[in-house]
Amino acid sequence: MSFDSQILQFMATAQYRPMKRHELAHALHVDSKEQRVAFRHDLYALEETGKIVRLRKNRWSLPDVANQVVGTLKFMAKGSAFFSSEQPGEPDVYIAEKNTGTAFPADKVSIEVYHSEYASRQRERRGQGNLLAEGRVVKVLERANSQTVGLLHHTPYYSYVVPDVVGFKHDVRIDDTQDIPKNHKVLVRLDDWIDPYKPLTGTILEDLGSMDAPGVDVDSLLRAAGIEEAFPAEVTAEADRLSGEISAEQLEGRRDLRNAVIFTIDPKTAKDYDDAISLEPHPDGGWLLGVHIADVSSFVQPDTLIDKEAYRRGNSIYLVDRAVMMLPRELTTKVCSLNPKSDHLTHSVELHLSRDGEIIGYESFPAVIHSKARLTYSQAQRFIDGTSDHGIPEIVVQRLENLCPLVKKIRATRVENGSVEINTPEIEIKLNAQGKVVKMMPRSEAKDAYQLIEECMLLANRAVAEILLASERPAVYRIHDEPDEEQWAAMGMELQALGIPKLPQTRLEINEAVKLATGTAVEYTANLAILRSFKRAEYSSTQIGHFGLAFDDYTHFTSPIRRYPDLLVHRLLKAVEAGEPIFISGNQIEEISKHCNETERKAAELERQSVDTKRMDHYAEIMKRSPATSFKGYIVSIKGKGMIVELPDSLQRGMVTFASITSDWLEANGAMTQAKTRGGKVRYTIGDEVEVILAKVDTARGFVDFVMADQFTEPRRRSKKSQIQPDLKTGKPRHRGKRRR
């Protein structure tokens, strides 16, 4: 017995108006219990296939296909979402919590769009932006994830998991808890879910451990993202069969640089060294700069198990307490790593530079090197600072004495040519054995030493990009598009609000704005305003240049141990050098580029989340221990309902709501750059330094609220006696206040 055709034909009539299920059943003369069961089944099946939709108030109708858009959802902490269309340039659409249906965060969905001026005004007042349209989810087209990680809870009647993902508003019912205790983090496979009025269910796949156990918080982030830290056994076995011993066959056709003074400079904690440098006077005048990169492509062959796993991962991920490597440890720390005092295979680029650092010529080739020393960034920085306790061998000191002033000239020329010079703020967190924060500070050590290596790598990447482009063969490039009109306008608006009289439209004008802000109270906030208006750098098979660096041609060549595009560039470069045919098409390179762009975004998000998790826990502990502790912060943006304040020592952000400032009635101006009183007096502007105190740390939903220090009131502590009084009749505890219904 099927009602499919009857339902569709009835809804297609001109007279049909959306009905509830029982009204539909009555109209179609569904009478018996058997018919009602079949009718209900067919109704839900039609909804699942998208042939009919459920409207508000549980009414059913045919979908309005002409008014539907396909895209993805980004959920907010409180359950509402923003929809981004697949069509570029289309504005986001607001989806209220009640209209998200059975969608999960990041799902690909089809939505119906409708305009609502009232809803738009309400959202503007709440600081959610003045969007033009609102919508509701019609159908989930593709699940972003079939699994989730969350915290296991038990009640006397059932067990459930509260997902960690921000905006995942549904608990997951669990039938078989496998005797796992409460407050354990678990990985759950989600069951099919098509009816928002029925509970979401799932099956526990893995017990990750107690929520308080060291490392479980970061383990949870990785498992939720579908990332396994450990390599499959067969991949590890394949890596173990590779030897770091260099055979005579591997030396054929390589340039022997083992007698050259080549050295590495890396962080003190680094265990994999994939780049080394050298500098000698050039016979024709100027300098010969050598950039020697670990020849990973000689060990990781295409279509091997290691190669497939490296492609799947796309890149290494550097989290707050660990690194999830793209290649097995045996390769990264032994076989490929350019460890000192031993021979290693490299793919090298030698650049002929003038005395002022201008590129005169370059060439690339396979080589074999013998690193003479392994330096740390702190050692190199001590040398640059002129201290004598750096411990660098004299033979390397002689090279650094020439390299350091040369690099300064190269960097100055790059900036003069328009390269955008902004220091991206980063945070360094040190943990104890229990995974708790013991120290948190902006990362700024050895700045000059980092820049020394950075400039050498930029030169090599430029040279390789030009070689690949000149070959007129398919290749992968690192591109960075310039800001669009809206981004330029937003940048200028924020800089004006900070008192910087610039409306940048070029790279040079951005650098002028940065110089104007340097040394002022708004320097940090101005840099953030500029960075927020930049597009993201990506990989592509089409070379369009790199806006931020002001390079016409650029690629990534210098980190094949931790980035798959670099490994691919090494293979392509070898083919060009040998005059061999390219083994891959442009379409395949574009597919690889898109995949690596996605894994890079995922890695960046995980790195951010790992820092956020530890930082939030740290401030939650501070709030418990010392609730009146004050912090210096800066206003970095203004929303409809309050101001976002960032603490420079930790980069923690939080909201100060206008409602919490009882001394004035405040509201944001139209440009969202100032908070004014009703009388028009400016009280706060982006970039202002403020003193704040923690008001709320919500680790579950991932947000912090501050209150201005001069508005803070120590919370009263009521005694247990004042909170609970016994009932005079029964003698049982009785709670004061309104009865919860």
MORA-V73901 format. One record per residue. PSI is psi in degrees with one decimal (NA if undefined). D_FIRST is the distance of its C-alpha to the first C-alpha in Angstrom with 1 decimal. Layout:
# MORA-V73901
psi=PSI d_first=D_FIRST
psi=PSI d_first=D_FIRST
This chain:
# MORA-V73901
psi=118.8 d_first=0.0
psi=138.6 d_first=3.8
psi=8.4 d_first=6.9
psi=-57.4 d_first=9.5
psi=-37.9 d_first=11.2
psi=-43.4 d_first=11.3
psi=-48.3 d_first=12.9
psi=-43.1 d_first=15.3
psi=-40.9 d_first=16.3
psi=-42.3 d_first=17.0
psi=-23.5 d_first=19.1
psi=-11.2 d_first=20.9
psi=150.4 d_first=22.4
psi=-27.0 d_first=26.1
psi=-9.3 d_first=25.9
psi=136.0 d_first=23.4
psi=143.9 d_first=25.1
psi=130.9 d_first=23.7
psi=158.9 d_first=21.9
psi=168.7 d_first=21.2
psi=-43.8 d_first=17.8
psi=-29.5 d_first=18.2
psi=-40.0 d_first=19.5
psi=-44.4 d_first=16.6
psi=-41.5 d_first=14.2
psi=-41.9 d_first=16.8
psi=-31.9 d_first=17.1
psi=9.8 d_first=13.5
psi=44.3 d_first=13.6
psi=110.1 d_first=11.3
psi=-52.7 d_first=13.1
psi=162.9 d_first=12.0
psi=-40.2 d_first=12.5
psi=-41.2 d_first=9.2
psi=-39.3 d_first=7.6
psi=-39.5 d_first=10.6
psi=-46.2 d_first=10.2
psi=-39.2 d_first=6.8
psi=-46.1 d_first=8.7
psi=-41.6 d_first=11.8
psi=-45.6 d_first=10.7
psi=-35.6 d_first=9.7
psi=-47.5 d_first=12.9
psi=-34.4 d_first=15.1
psi=-39.5 d_first=13.9
psi=-35.4 d_first=14.9
psi=-41.3 d_first=18.1
psi=-35.9 d_first=18.9
psi=-3.1 d_first=18.9
psi=7.2 d_first=21.0
psi=-26.7 d_first=18.9
psi=163.5 d_first=19.2
psi=154.0 d_first=21.8
psi=121.3 d_first=22.7
psi=-175.5 d_first=25.9
psi=153.8 d_first=28.5
psi=26.7 d_first=27.9
psi=39.2 d_first=24.3
psi=151.7 d_first=23.2
psi=146.2 d_first=20.7
psi=168.8 d_first=21.6
psi=147.9 d_first=21.7
psi=147.2 d_first=24.4
psi=83.5 d_first=27.9
psi=-36.0 d_first=28.5
psi=-21.4 d_first=32.0
psi=22.5 d_first=33.1
psi=146.6 d_first=31.8
psi=145.2 d_first=34.1
psi=137.1 d_first=33.7
psi=-158.5 d_first=36.1
psi=160.2 d_first=36.8
psi=138.2 d_first=37.3
psi=114.1 d_first=40.5
psi=145.6 d_first=40.1
psi=169.1 d_first=43.0
psi=-32.8 d_first=44.2
psi=6.2 d_first=42.7
psi=-19.1 d_first=39.2
psi=172.7 d_first=39.3
psi=162.3 d_first=39.3
psi=133.3 d_first=40.7
psi=129.6 d_first=38.7
psi=122.8 d_first=40.6
psi=153.2 d_first=39.4
psi=-23.2 d_first=39.4
psi=119.7 d_first=41.5
psi=143.8 d_first=45.2
psi=-10.7 d_first=47.1
psi=140.1 d_first=44.2
psi=154.8 d_first=44.9
psi=157.0 d_first=43.1
psi=134.7 d_first=40.5
psi=132.6 d_first=40.4
psi=113.1 d_first=37.2
psi=155.7 d_first=37.5
psi=-41.0 d_first=36.2
psi=-15.0 d_first=33.5
psi=11.1 d_first=32.2
psi=-11.5 d_first=32.1
psi=-130.2 d_first=28.5
psi=20.4 d_first=27.7
psi=148.1 d_first=30.6
psi=165.2 d_first=33.4
psi=135.4 d_first=36.9
psi=5.3 d_first=37.5
psi=149.5 d_first=33.8
psi=124.3 d_first=33.1
psi=164.4 d_first=31.0
psi=130.3 d_first=30.1
psi=156.5 d_first=31.5
psi=129.8 d_first=31.7
psi=136.3 d_first=35.3
psi=151.1 d_first=36.7
psi=141.6 d_first=40.4
psi=97.9 d_first=41.7
psi=-37.6 d_first=45.5
psi=-47.2 d_first=45.5
psi=-37.0 d_first=43.6
psi=-42.1 d_first=45.9
psi=-40.5 d_first=49.0
psi=-42.2 d_first=47.7
psi=-35.6 d_first=47.2
psi=-41.3 d_first=50.6
psi=-31.9 d_first=52.2
psi=2.3 d_first=50.5
psi=21.4 d_first=51.8
psi=8.9 d_first=48.4
psi=148.8 d_first=49.7
psi=78.6 d_first=49.4
psi=154.7 d_first=46.3
psi=-26.1 d_first=45.3
psi=157.8 d_first=41.6
psi=158.5 d_first=38.9
psi=179.5 d_first=35.3
psi=148.8 d_first=32.2
psi=125.7 d_first=30.0
psi=-42.0 d_first=26.8
psi=141.3 d_first=25.7
psi=117.3 d_first=27.3
psi=-35.4 d_first=27.9
psi=126.3 d_first=29.9
psi=133.1 d_first=31.1
psi=-34.8 d_first=34.9
psi=138.3 d_first=34.9
psi=-0.9 d_first=32.6
psi=159.1 d_first=35.3
psi=160.5 d_first=37.7
psi=139.5 d_first=40.8
psi=-175.6 d_first=41.5
psi=129.6 d_first=43.2
psi=131.0 d_first=41.8
psi=151.5 d_first=41.9
psi=140.8 d_first=41.4
psi=170.5 d_first=40.7
psi=-17.5 d_first=40.8
psi=-31.1 d_first=37.0
psi=170.9 d_first=35.7
psi=153.3 d_first=37.1
psi=161.7 d_first=36.6
psi=131.5 d_first=38.2
psi=110.1 d_first=39.7
psi=147.6 d_first=39.6
psi=-26.6 d_first=43.0
psi=127.6 d_first=41.8
psi=129.5 d_first=43.1
psi=-10.5 d_first=40.4
psi=95.8 d_first=37.7
psi=-5.2 d_first=36.9
psi=128.8 d_first=34.2
psi=154.9 d_first=35.2
psi=116.2 d_first=33.3
psi=139.1 d_first=32.3
psi=125.5 d_first=33.5
psi=-49.9 d_first=32.4
psi=105.3 d_first=35.0
psi=-5.1 d_first=38.3
psi=29.5 d_first=40.1
psi=25.3 d_first=43.0
psi=130.6 d_first=44.0
psi=161.5 d_first=46.3
psi=161.9 d_first=45.6
psi=25.8 d_first=47.1
psi=142.8 d_first=46.5
psi=134.1 d_first=45.1
psi=152.0 d_first=42.1
psi=127.9 d_first=40.0
psi=134.2 d_first=36.3
psi=126.3 d_first=33.2
psi=136.3 d_first=30.7
psi=162.8 d_first=27.0
psi=139.2 d_first=24.3
psi=110.4 d_first=24.2
psi=-9.3 d_first=22.0
psi=107.4 d_first=22.1
psi=-11.9 d_first=25.7
psi=-0.3 d_first=25.1
psi=152.6 d_first=24.6
psi=147.2 d_first=27.6
psi=132.8 d_first=28.4
psi=164.6 d_first=28.9
psi=176.1 d_first=30.9
psi=132.5 d_first=32.8
psi=125.7 d_first=36.6
psi=-30.0 d_first=38.0
psi=138.3 d_first=41.7
psi=115.1 d_first=44.2
psi=-11.4 d_first=46.7
psi=173.9 d_first=49.1
psi=142.5 d_first=50.5
psi=-22.9 d_first=50.4
psi=-4.7 d_first=54.2
psi=141.7 d_first=55.0
psi=131.3 d_first=57.0
psi=-13.7 d_first=55.0
psi=-33.2 d_first=51.5
psi=-43.1 d_first=51.2
psi=-36.3 d_first=51.7
psi=-42.1 d_first=49.7
psi=-40.5 d_first=46.7
psi=-45.0 d_first=47.2
psi=-45.8 d_first=47.2
psi=-35.1 d_first=44.1
psi=-30.9 d_first=42.2
psi=0.8 d_first=43.1
psi=25.4 d_first=42.0
psi=126.9 d_first=45.6
psi=125.0 d_first=47.2
psi=-42.9 d_first=50.9
psi=147.2 d_first=51.6
psi=149.2 d_first=51.4
psi=146.6 d_first=49.3
psi=-38.0 d_first=51.5
psi=-30.6 d_first=51.6
psi=-44.1 d_first=52.7
psi=-40.3 d_first=55.5
psi=-40.2 d_first=56.6
psi=-39.0 d_first=56.9
psi=-36.9 d_first=59.0
psi=-23.8 d_first=61.2
psi=-13.0 d_first=62.1
psi=139.6 d_first=63.6
psi=143.9 d_first=67.3
psi=-7.0 d_first=69.4
psi=131.6 d_first=72.3
psi=123.7 d_first=73.1
psi=163.6 d_first=73.7
psi=-34.1 d_first=76.1
psi=-39.0 d_first=73.3
psi=-23.9 d_first=71.8
psi=-15.4 d_first=75.2
psi=130.6 d_first=75.5
psi=5.1 d_first=75.5
psi=148.3 d_first=75.7
psi=130.2 d_first=78.4
psi=108.3 d_first=80.3
psi=22.6 d_first=80.7
psi=-21.4 d_first=81.5
psi=-9.4 d_first=85.0
psi=152.8 d_first=83.8
psi=94.2 d_first=83.8
psi=140.5 d_first=80.0
psi=161.9 d_first=78.5
psi=152.3 d_first=75.3
psi=118.1 d_first=74.8
psi=169.4 d_first=71.7
psi=154.2 d_first=70.7
psi=-34.9 d_first=72.4
psi=-2.0 d_first=69.2
psi=144.0 d_first=68.0
psi=-10.6 d_first=67.5
psi=125.9 d_first=66.4
psi=104.5 d_first=68.8
psi=1.0 d_first=67.4
psi=142.5 d_first=70.2
psi=159.7 d_first=74.0
psi=162.2 d_first=76.7
psi=157.2 d_first=80.2
psi=125.9 d_first=82.9
psi=156.1 d_first=86.1
psi=139.1 d_first=88.5
psi=139.3 d_first=87.6
psi=-28.9 d_first=90.4
psi=15.0 d_first=90.2
psi=152.4 d_first=90.3
psi=-149.9 d_first=87.7
psi=153.4 d_first=85.3
psi=103.6 d_first=82.9
psi=125.1 d_first=79.9
psi=130.6 d_first=77.7
psi=114.4 d_first=74.1
psi=116.3 d_first=72.9
psi=137.3 d_first=69.2
psi=129.2 d_first=67.8
psi=71.5 d_first=66.7
psi=-32.3 d_first=63.3
psi=-18.4 d_first=62.1
psi=-20.5 d_first=64.6
psi=-33.2 d_first=62.7
psi=99.7 d_first=59.1
psi=150.7 d_first=58.1
psi=142.0 d_first=55.1
psi=9.0 d_first=51.9
psi=169.2 d_first=53.3
psi=-39.6 d_first=51.4
psi=-43.2 d_first=53.7
psi=-42.9 d_first=53.2
psi=-39.8 d_first=49.4
psi=-38.8 d_first=49.5
psi=-41.5 d_first=52.1
psi=-42.3 d_first=50.0
psi=-42.4 d_first=46.9
psi=-38.1 d_first=49.2
psi=-37.5 d_first=50.9
psi=164.9 d_first=53.8
psi=154.7 d_first=55.4
psi=124.3 d_first=54.6
psi=101.5 d_first=57.5
psi=174.2 d_first=56.4
psi=-26.4 d_first=58.7
psi=4.2 d_first=59.1
psi=170.6 d_first=58.4
psi=130.4 d_first=57.7
psi=106.4 d_first=54.6
psi=152.6 d_first=56.1
psi=-31.6 d_first=54.7
psi=152.5 d_first=56.6
psi=150.3 d_first=57.4
psi=-35.2 d_first=60.5
psi=-36.4 d_first=62.5
psi=-44.4 d_first=62.4
psi=-32.6 d_first=62.9
psi=-14.4 d_first=65.8
psi=-68.0 d_first=67.6
psi=-50.2 d_first=66.8
psi=-26.2 d_first=66.4
psi=138.1 d_first=68.1
psi=62.0 d_first=71.6
psi=146.0 d_first=73.3
psi=160.4 d_first=77.1
psi=25.4 d_first=79.8
psi=158.3 d_first=77.6
psi=141.3 d_first=76.6
psi=149.0 d_first=73.2
psi=138.0 d_first=71.5
psi=163.3 d_first=70.9
psi=115.0 d_first=69.9
psi=149.8 d_first=72.8
psi=126.0 d_first=73.6
psi=128.8 d_first=77.2
psi=129.0 d_first=78.1
psi=114.9 d_first=81.6
psi=145.2 d_first=82.2
psi=173.5 d_first=85.2
psi=-24.1 d_first=87.3
psi=3.3 d_first=85.2
psi=7.6 d_first=81.9
psi=142.7 d_first=81.0
psi=121.0 d_first=79.1
psi=-37.5 d_first=81.4
psi=172.1 d_first=79.3
psi=162.0 d_first=76.9
psi=155.7 d_first=75.5
psi=151.2 d_first=72.9
psi=155.3 d_first=73.1
psi=144.4 d_first=72.1
psi=172.9 d_first=74.8
psi=132.5 d_first=75.8
psi=169.3 d_first=77.3
psi=96.5 d_first=79.0
psi=130.3 d_first=78.4
psi=-21.0 d_first=81.7
psi=150.0 d_first=80.4
psi=109.5 d_first=77.4
psi=151.9 d_first=77.9
psi=161.3 d_first=75.9
psi=-36.8 d_first=75.3
psi=-37.3 d_first=77.5
psi=-48.9 d_first=80.3
psi=-37.5 d_first=80.1
psi=-39.5 d_first=80.0
psi=-37.1 d_first=83.2
psi=-45.6 d_first=84.9
psi=-36.1 d_first=83.9
psi=-8.5 d_first=85.1
psi=12.3 d_first=88.5
psi=157.0 d_first=88.5
psi=-2.3 d_first=90.1
psi=27.7 d_first=87.9
psi=-25.7 d_first=85.1
psi=23.2 d_first=85.9
psi=133.7 d_first=85.1
psi=145.2 d_first=87.0
psi=-36.7 d_first=89.9
psi=-30.4 d_first=88.6
psi=-36.2 d_first=85.4
psi=-40.9 d_first=87.3
psi=-38.2 d_first=89.2
psi=-41.6 d_first=85.9
psi=-33.0 d_first=84.5
psi=-30.0 d_first=87.7
psi=-34.3 d_first=87.0
psi=-42.4 d_first=83.2
psi=-51.0 d_first=83.0
psi=-30.8 d_first=85.0
psi=-43.5 d_first=83.4
psi=-36.8 d_first=79.9
psi=-41.1 d_first=81.0
psi=-42.4 d_first=82.1
psi=-44.2 d_first=78.8
psi=-42.3 d_first=76.8
psi=-40.7 d_first=79.1
psi=-40.8 d_first=78.7
psi=-43.0 d_first=74.9
psi=-39.9 d_first=74.9
psi=-32.4 d_first=77.4
psi=-0.1 d_first=75.1
psi=-2.6 d_first=72.3
psi=129.8 d_first=70.4
psi=124.0 d_first=68.9
psi=87.8 d_first=70.7
psi=132.0 d_first=68.5
psi=111.2 d_first=68.5
psi=123.1 d_first=64.9
psi=133.6 d_first=65.0
psi=155.4 d_first=63.8
psi=138.9 d_first=63.9
psi=129.0 d_first=65.2
psi=129.8 d_first=64.1
psi=133.5 d_first=65.9
psi=155.5 d_first=64.1
psi=-174.9 d_first=65.5
psi=-23.2 d_first=64.4
psi=4.1 d_first=61.8
psi=15.2 d_first=60.2
psi=150.4 d_first=61.7
psi=127.1 d_first=63.5
psi=-20.5 d_first=67.3
psi=139.2 d_first=68.2
psi=127.0 d_first=66.6
psi=158.1 d_first=68.4
psi=140.4 d_first=68.1
psi=114.3 d_first=68.5
psi=-0.6 d_first=71.8
psi=149.3 d_first=73.9
psi=43.4 d_first=75.6
psi=-46.7 d_first=74.5
psi=-37.6 d_first=77.2
psi=-40.0 d_first=76.5
psi=-43.8 d_first=72.8
psi=-32.9 d_first=73.7
psi=-49.9 d_first=76.1
psi=-39.0 d_first=73.4
psi=-45.2 d_first=70.9
psi=-39.0 d_first=73.3
psi=-41.4 d_first=73.9
psi=-38.4 d_first=70.2
psi=-42.2 d_first=69.6
psi=-44.5 d_first=72.4
psi=-42.1 d_first=70.8
psi=-39.9 d_first=67.3
psi=-46.5 d_first=68.9
psi=-44.3 d_first=70.8
psi=-40.8 d_first=67.8
psi=-41.1 d_first=65.7
psi=-36.3 d_first=68.5
psi=-46.0 d_first=68.8
psi=-41.9 d_first=65.1
psi=-40.2 d_first=65.1
psi=-24.9 d_first=68.3
psi=-16.7 d_first=66.6
psi=35.9 d_first=64.1
psi=162.2 d_first=61.4
psi=141.8 d_first=58.0
psi=168.7 d_first=58.6
psi=135.2 d_first=57.2
psi=160.3 d_first=59.0
psi=115.9 d_first=59.0
psi=156.8 d_first=58.6
psi=110.7 d_first=59.0
psi=153.7 d_first=58.3
psi=160.4 d_first=60.4
psi=150.1 d_first=59.0
psi=-179.4 d_first=57.4
psi=-42.4 d_first=58.8
psi=-38.7 d_first=56.9
psi=-40.3 d_first=58.1
psi=-43.8 d_first=61.7
psi=-43.2 d_first=61.6
psi=-40.7 d_first=60.1
psi=-49.6 d_first=62.8
psi=-39.4 d_first=65.6
psi=-43.7 d_first=64.4
psi=-39.0 d_first=64.4
psi=-40.4 d_first=67.8
psi=-42.0 d_first=69.3
psi=-27.1 d_first=68.1
psi=-0.7 d_first=69.9
psi=15.5 d_first=73.1
psi=110.3 d_first=73.0
psi=65.4 d_first=74.0
psi=139.9 d_first=71.9
psi=77.9 d_first=69.0
psi=142.0 d_first=68.4
psi=-2.1 d_first=67.1
psi=168.7 d_first=68.5
psi=-42.7 d_first=68.9
psi=-38.7 d_first=72.6
psi=-30.6 d_first=72.0
psi=-46.0 d_first=69.6
psi=-33.6 d_first=72.4
psi=-40.7 d_first=74.8
psi=-39.4 d_first=72.5
psi=-42.4 d_first=72.4
psi=-40.9 d_first=76.2
psi=-32.8 d_first=76.5
psi=-22.5 d_first=74.3
psi=129.1 d_first=76.0
psi=-3.7 d_first=78.0
psi=172.0 d_first=76.7
psi=-19.7 d_first=74.6
psi=10.8 d_first=71.6
psi=-50.1 d_first=71.8
psi=-47.0 d_first=68.9
psi=-35.1 d_first=66.6
psi=-42.6 d_first=67.7
psi=-41.3 d_first=66.7
psi=-40.9 d_first=63.2
psi=-39.2 d_first=62.9
psi=-46.4 d_first=63.6
psi=-35.8 d_first=61.4
psi=-24.7 d_first=58.4
psi=9.7 d_first=58.8
psi=148.3 d_first=58.7
psi=168.8 d_first=55.9
psi=136.3 d_first=55.0
psi=145.4 d_first=56.7
psi=172.6 d_first=54.3
psi=145.8 d_first=54.4
psi=153.8 d_first=54.0
psi=-7.4 d_first=54.8
psi=127.2 d_first=56.5
psi=116.6 d_first=59.8
psi=2.3 d_first=60.3
psi=175.1 d_first=62.9
psi=107.6 d_first=63.0
psi=-50.7 d_first=63.7
psi=-37.5 d_first=64.7
psi=-9.8 d_first=67.1
psi=38.9 d_first=68.4
psi=133.7 d_first=67.9
psi=-35.2 d_first=67.0
psi=131.4 d_first=65.9
psi=146.3 d_first=64.5
psi=-179.2 d_first=62.4
psi=119.0 d_first=61.9
psi=-19.1 d_first=64.0
psi=1.5 d_first=65.7
psi=60.6 d_first=63.1
psi=-14.5 d_first=61.3
psi=-29.7 d_first=61.1
psi=-1.7 d_first=58.8
psi=125.3 d_first=57.1
psi=-39.3 d_first=55.2
psi=-36.0 d_first=56.2
psi=-40.9 d_first=59.8
psi=-42.2 d_first=59.2
psi=-41.0 d_first=57.7
psi=-40.1 d_first=60.7
psi=-43.1 d_first=63.0
psi=-43.1 d_first=61.3
psi=-41.2 d_first=61.5
psi=-39.9 d_first=65.1
psi=-41.0 d_first=66.1
psi=-41.2 d_first=64.7
psi=-45.4 d_first=66.6
psi=-36.4 d_first=69.8
psi=-5.2 d_first=69.6
psi=24.9 d_first=68.8
psi=157.7 d_first=65.6
psi=147.0 d_first=62.4
psi=135.5 d_first=59.8
psi=4.8 d_first=57.0
psi=149.0 d_first=54.3
psi=165.2 d_first=53.0
psi=-37.2 d_first=53.1
psi=-38.9 d_first=49.3
psi=-39.2 d_first=49.2
psi=-39.2 d_first=51.9
psi=-38.3 d_first=49.9
psi=-43.1 d_first=46.8
psi=-41.3 d_first=49.1
psi=-46.1 d_first=50.7
psi=-42.6 d_first=47.4
psi=-45.0 d_first=46.4
psi=-31.0 d_first=49.9
psi=-40.5 d_first=49.8
psi=-44.3 d_first=46.6
psi=-32.9 d_first=48.1
psi=-42.0 d_first=51.3
psi=-41.9 d_first=49.5
psi=-41.9 d_first=47.7
psi=-45.1 d_first=51.1
psi=-39.7 d_first=52.8
psi=-42.1 d_first=50.1
psi=-40.7 d_first=50.4
psi=-43.0 d_first=54.1
psi=-45.1 d_first=54.0
psi=-38.3 d_first=51.6
psi=-39.8 d_first=53.8
psi=-45.1 d_first=56.8
psi=-42.4 d_first=54.9
psi=-50.2 d_first=53.7
psi=-40.1 d_first=57.2
psi=-41.7 d_first=58.8
psi=-43.2 d_first=56.5
psi=-38.9 d_first=57.1
psi=-45.9 d_first=60.8
psi=-28.4 d_first=60.8
psi=-39.6 d_first=58.7
psi=-41.4 d_first=61.5
psi=-41.6 d_first=64.1
psi=-36.0 d_first=62.5
psi=-40.5 d_first=62.4
psi=-44.5 d_first=66.0
psi=78.8 d_first=67.7
psi=-16.4 d_first=65.6
psi=10.3 d_first=68.5
psi=132.0 d_first=69.1
psi=155.8 d_first=69.6
psi=146.0 d_first=68.9
psi=133.1 d_first=70.1
psi=174.6 d_first=67.4
psi=141.0 d_first=67.0
psi=117.2 d_first=64.6
psi=-18.1 d_first=62.6
psi=161.5 d_first=60.2
psi=132.0 d_first=59.4
psi=179.3 d_first=56.0
psi=-29.2 d_first=55.1
psi=3.1 d_first=55.4
psi=-167.0 d_first=58.0
psi=141.1 d_first=59.9
psi=121.6 d_first=59.1
psi=136.1 d_first=62.1
psi=135.4 d_first=62.7
psi=117.7 d_first=65.2
psi=-27.3 d_first=67.3
psi=-25.6 d_first=68.1
psi=-9.5 d_first=64.5
psi=18.0 d_first=62.5
psi=133.7 d_first=60.3
psi=151.5 d_first=58.8
psi=163.2 d_first=57.9
psi=134.3 d_first=57.4
psi=107.9 d_first=60.0
psi=147.5 d_first=58.3
psi=-32.3 d_first=60.3
psi=-26.4 d_first=59.4
psi=-12.4 d_first=61.4
psi=91.2 d_first=64.5
psi=-12.0 d_first=65.7
psi=-18.4 d_first=69.1
psi=154.1 d_first=67.5
psi=113.0 d_first=64.5
psi=151.2 d_first=63.5
psi=152.9 d_first=61.1
psi=147.9 d_first=60.6
psi=172.9 d_first=62.1
psi=-31.4 d_first=60.1
psi=-2.8 d_first=60.9
psi=43.6 d_first=59.8
psi=-13.0 d_first=63.3
psi=155.2 d_first=65.0
psi=123.7 d_first=64.4
psi=158.0 d_first=66.4
psi=169.7 d_first=67.3
psi=-26.4 d_first=66.5
psi=-1.5 d_first=70.1
psi=3.7 d_first=69.5
psi=130.5 d_first=71.5
psi=122.6 d_first=70.2
psi=-40.1 d_first=69.8
psi=144.5 d_first=68.0
psi=149.4 d_first=67.6
psi=132.4 d_first=65.8
psi=-15.0 d_first=68.3
psi=140.4 d_first=69.9
psi=132.9 d_first=70.9
psi=159.2 d_first=69.7
psi=124.8 d_first=70.0
psi=162.6 d_first=66.8
psi=144.9 d_first=65.6
psi=130.2 d_first=62.3
psi=-34.3 d_first=60.1
psi=137.6 d_first=56.8
psi=104.2 d_first=55.6
psi=92.4 d_first=51.8
psi=-27.7 d_first=51.3
psi=-42.9 d_first=47.5
psi=-3.0 d_first=46.9
psi=42.4 d_first=49.9
psi=157.6 d_first=52.2
psi=139.2 d_first=55.7
psi=136.8 d_first=57.2
psi=165.2 d_first=60.9
psi=144.7 d_first=63.2
psi=139.6 d_first=66.6
psi=-35.2 d_first=69.3
psi=-3.0 d_first=71.2
psi=0.3 d_first=68.2
psi=136.0 d_first=67.5
psi=126.1 d_first=67.9
psi=125.2 d_first=67.9
psi=137.4 d_first=65.0
psi=141.6 d_first=66.2
psi=111.4 d_first=65.7
psi=142.5 d_first=65.0
psi=158.2 d_first=66.1
psi=-34.5 d_first=63.6
psi=-37.4 d_first=65.3
psi=-21.9 d_first=64.7
psi=-37.8 d_first=61.0
psi=127.7 d_first=60.1
psi=142.5 d_first=61.8
psi=144.9 d_first=61.3
psi=130.6 d_first=59.9
psi=-27.9 d_first=62.8
psi=-46.8 d_first=60.8
psi=-22.1 d_first=58.8
psi=-1.8 d_first=60.8
psi=157.4 d_first=57.7
psi=141.9 d_first=57.6
psi=126.0 d_first=56.8
psi=136.4 d_first=55.9
psi=167.8 d_first=57.7
psi=-172.5 d_first=56.1
psi=144.2 d_first=53.0
psi=131.4 d_first=50.3
psi=133.6 d_first=47.2
psi=NA d_first=44.1
